Amino acid sequence: MPTLVPWELVLKLGDPPRERLPEPPSLRRIDSVEPAIWQRAHLWTRSIGDAAAQRHDVWEAARRPVSEAPLMGAGFVRVPPALYCPFPKADDFIFGFCVFADPKRAGEPAFLPPLNVADEYFPLLVLPAGYTPHMPPLGPPDPTDSTGIVRGTAACWARAKPGGPNPTGLSGDGILTAGHVAMSVSAVPGMTPGAVHAVAGFAIDAAVLAPETAPSQALKLAIGPSVVGASVDVYTQSGGFTSATVLLDFQPTGYFGKNCPHRAIIDLGFAPGDSGSLVRDSQAGDGIGIYIGDVHPPGGPVQGACQLLEQVTAEFGIDLFL
């Protein structure tokens, strides 16, 4: 059952300044709240993320091993029950920003000085949390494999944008999956040409593998931004999908480069082999992200991390198809 976030925390806020903020996605719908409220939350999370990206102490707290990259986001933050919280709270949530800190470096959960955004003050929680990338045990996804062996998950088909710069050198069609799936193993025998066409380090956790041509009936997948509080469907390697709720996202407007990963945190984690799973908005069907692993604060519920597709498609110069 997806989490019903406490929208009353957003009701207490005014509207954010609209300069430089993109319009909220118009085709989305969240059944539990009026459009004006979730759109307000969406715009605030963009502004909060922009403010956090300018803070040196945020990036210092967010330092994790190179293979993980920062895990943080704005939106509905779960607060450990034992932690004193001087900010408005509902159902153990606050509305603000959370940095999931490397537990080997961090101490106890603590608040940094709040973020000042348009004369509104938002809490900034540093929460130690482990991270488990759900890479496959045996190799990258191979659509020709019929043995049922867990090899990771293919999100969808990818193709270089017509007339675009094609920075990845993708020739023909490929399959999109998580970057750590493709980089951690050798190519699967039988893949043509058996190579990874696009990996942007470990910051953007995505890669395009090139096994064969996409089916002629494949349709272009619309891509949209993450929206906190929205329900998404995660299409895991076991088949079908599981619904989850977006709690946090980090998609700042001021920097859209491959060294600054854009991520979303959902209220569920999944299993090894599920890295690369496609994440779609439950209502509009837009592609939002690919699942990459779980985030587990000590004593807290497991949450899931997703790489956002808007960044993937922009940086790789690709269109996606289903």
Secondary structure, DSSP 4 states (H G I P E B T S, - for coil): ------THHHHTS-PPP-TTPPPPPTT---TTS-HHHHHHHHHHHHHHHHHHHT-HHHHHHT---TTT---EEEEEEE--TTS---S--BTTEEEEEEEEE-TTT--S-EEEEEEEETTEEEEEEEEE-EEEE---SS-S--TT--S--------EEEEEPTTS--TT---SEEEEE-HHHHHSSPPPTT-SS-SEEEEETTTEEEEEE--SPPPTT--BPPB----TT-EEEEE-TTSS-EEEEEEEEE--SS---TTS--EEEES----TT-TT-EEEETTT--EEEEEEEEEE-TTS--EEEEEEHHHHHHHHTEEEE-
